Amino acid sequence: MRAHSPEAQSGKAGDTLTPTVRAIYALTSPLSGPRDADAESIGRDYLLALEGAASSKSAPLTHWETFARYETPKASLTHLVFERSWAGVRFFDSQASVHVDGDGRIWRVNPSPRASAPGYLSVTVSQQQAVAAAMAALVPGTGLNLKTMVPEQGTDRSMLFSDPAVKSKIPVRLVWFELPDGTVPGWETFLDVSPRGAYWVVVDGNSAEILFSRTLTRSAEPWRRVFRASDHPNPTAGNRTLEPLSGWPTQKGLCPPDIYPGQYRTGALEGRCWADADETIGNNVDACRDVSGNNLCDDRAGATGEAFDFAFTDNYAATGNPAPDRNAALTNAFYWSNVVHDWFYTLGFDESAGNFQVDNFGLGGAGADPVRLDVEDSSRRHLASHAAWVVHLEPAGQCLRRGPDDS
């Protein structure tokens, strides 16, 4: 559930199907009146009401389980983190937070995205097979010899394994995973594979496809696994390689001095001329998914570390479902858009010529106009476009997927 409100002092979540609207944030007043009940009950009831306000169904589709609880005694506040669940299995990455004061009033809510109703909890892939599929995607050709440390337990069928090829214990549990065409069961696991580092992976519980993968390892400089810019006219020719996000032509850790100022070659910003955060966003390009087709950023490829090394299975070519490769696609689009920025710069399309950057470093031009690149824009399909709308507005590029009904 995403709330986009034009009001300056509050955000509201709801839709046109129901007259009920629930606030999620207000600057100067609480969102609810006082209530004599435990903070967890207050928070859970509000989330259920918030969910009902955005649904045409009379009963909520899911439950909210308490994940964490923190207290701030001086402010008389209780901070609660809930996770969405159904049939005893939690939804992947579905945390929501609620902040309740000593009088039982809610001051702020950070809801999780709306989830569709899950189907039956039935899987054909075992925990061991899921770990093997994740390992095959991360380190092809690596054999496993899993040893059970903790046997299956609970409704989420969690287990704990060990293996000589993995540095840490391997936890596995069932989760619900949201896809564009519905919610499916998947196996969530964490693998610490030397020398690649630690990964967070979700494997489809019936097809063994990789639904999600993210590195949890922080690198000294940002880098990505991509189809690199080479002398070949076909950018997808050959295998993907690990490339630093520090300018083109590739100069590991050294942003090209004829394009980027000295601040990117020393100190805290060294090598960060393309990516200045742990997401596909930087001074030149902001690469997002826009599955909703409303020209708003649904999410970016990101991780707690800077090594965005995502598995690429080309699943869309095989099944028509792009979900398993979304992070890899975002990463590749981000890389190539920055390559084009640097290449055009060498041809004279610099700051004074009106190129697209957030910061023009005092070298002319207006600035504040990076390329906004939409991947999987559902508003149109089987097309690609790039338009610089108006002066001082960000240009937009759209990478649009081909649908099964396209000719």
Order of alpha helices (4+ residues) and beta strands (2+ residues): beta-beta-alpha-beta-beta-beta-beta-alpha-beta-beta-beta-beta-beta-beta-beta-beta-beta-beta-alpha-alpha-beta-beta-beta
